[in-house]
Amino acid sequence: MPLYEHVVIARQDISSQQVDNITEKLKAVIEAGGGKITKTEYWGLRTFTYRIKKNRKGHYTFFHIDAPHEAVTEMKRQESLDEDVLRELTLRVDHFDEGDSVMMRRASRDGRDDRRGRGSFGDRDRDTRGSRRDRDHKDNREGRTESDKKDVIDKTDAASPKPETEAKKTEE
């Protein structure tokens, strides 16, 4: 039978008991179709990057499914009818990875101490970034002096065409 990895995202305002009920309902659909769910992981209530159906968070549940295609199709149909399910994703895989999923491993190491492996980009002194003064005009940043700037302005004025009225005034 084909192997699938499946993720279900449920609404944020349902209880953990209701999430368990959704999980049990999906297990029943897969088993009725001749398959089995070999692994279930609850990833918790996680924040979305953007709103999904007016929700900012969702309960994530992950499954390893060993079932025929028809059973997975029926499970997806049942999920689309359930108003508590916001999104679902099913991927066909060649084999299941042993151990915890990447999300569970990440949660176990999430001690908010991410700076330890950053090499030279860890905690750094603010003095190394230069002065904190206001930005200068572009000409000052290029190292031009005041007399150099006047020469550039005079050359650009001479090179630019003047309207006829200004040209007549300068000739008189």
N, C-alpha and C positions, 0 to 999 in steps of 0.2 A: 504494500500500500504506500501511497505517497506520504511524505512527511511535510508538515507545515509548521511555521511559527506564526502565531496570531496574537495581536494586541488589541484590547478593547479599552476604550476610554468612556467612562460613565460620568454623568453630571456631578458637579461638585456638591450639590445640596442634598444628595441622598446619603443614607447612613451606611456604615460598613456592613451591616446585616443585609441591606438591599443589594450591595455589591456582591456579597456572597450568594444571594438568591440568583442574581444574573449569571454568576459563574456556574452554579448548579444547573440552571436551566440550559446553558450552553453545553455542559457535560452530558446532560440527558439527550440532547439533540444529536450529538456526535455518537454516543453509544447506541442510540436507536438506529443510526445509519450504518452501524457495523464497525465503528472506529473506537479509538480510545484516546484520552488525553493523558499523556505520560508525565507531564510536569505543569504545575501552575505556580506563578509568582505574582504576588501583589506588590506593585511598585509604589503604591501610596498615592496621596493627593499631591499632584504636581501642578505648577503654574505653566500656563500656555504662553507662547511668544505673542500670540494675537488671540482675539476673542473667537470662540467657536460657538455658534448658536447662542450668543449672549452670555457665555460662560468664560470666566478667566482661569479656572482651574478644573481639573478632572481627576477621577480615580482611574489609575492605569492597572490593568491586569494582563499578564503575559501567559501564553499557553504553548506547549509543544503538543502537536496533534498528529496522530498516526491514524489516518482515516481515508476512505475513498473520496473522490472529488465531489460526488453527489451529497455526501454528509456535510462537507464543508460549505457547499453552496446553500444547503438548507439552513445551516447555522448562520450564515451571513444574511439570509433572508429574514430569519427570526430577529436578528439584531437590528435590521432596518425597520422592523415594525415596533421595536421597543423604544419608547420616547426617552428613556434614561440613558441610552447609548448614544454618545455624541459622534464618535468615529470608531472605525475598526480598520485594521490592516492585516492582511494575510499574505505570507510569503511562502512559496514552496522552496524547500531546502533539500540538499542531498543527504545530509546527516545532521544530527543534533550535536551541539557542543556540550561537552561534559561540564559539570559544575554550575556555578551561578552564572546568570546572564551578565552582560556588561553593565547594565543599570544597577544590579544588586551589588556588584563589585565596587562600582563608583560610590554608591550610598555608604558602603562600609568604610571607605577611606575618606569620606567627605568630612574631614575634621577642620576644614577651613584653613589648612596649613599648606596652601598651594605654592608658597614662595620658596620652599626648600630645594626644589630641583631646577631653579631658573638660572643657575650659573651666574654670570656677571650681571644679569638683569634683575637680581633680587633687590633687597633694600639698598638704595643708593642715596648718597648725599645730594641735597638739592643744590649745593654750591657748584657741582660739576656741570650744570646746565647753562652757565653764564649768568649775566646780570638780569635782573627782573625789571629793567627800565622800560618805558614806553617805546614802541617801535618808531623808528625814524622814517623819514621819507625815503623812497627808493634810492635817490641819488646819494644820500648820506650813507646808506648801507654799502654802496659800491665803493666807498672810499674817496669820493670826489671832494675837492675843496670848493669853496665859494667861487673862486675865480674860474675854475673849470666849468662850473655850472653856468656862469654868465656867458662863457664862450659857446657852450652848447646851445643856450637859448638864442644868442645872436645868430648863430649859424642856421638854426631852424627857422628863425624869422626871415632871414634873407632868402632861404630856399623856398619858402612857402609863397604861392602866388597871392597877390593882394587884389582886392576888388578895385574896379576902375576908379571909384570915387576916392579911395585912399591913395591910389597911385597918382592921381592928378594933384591932390593936396601936397604930396611929398615933392612933386616936381616944381610947384610954385614957390 
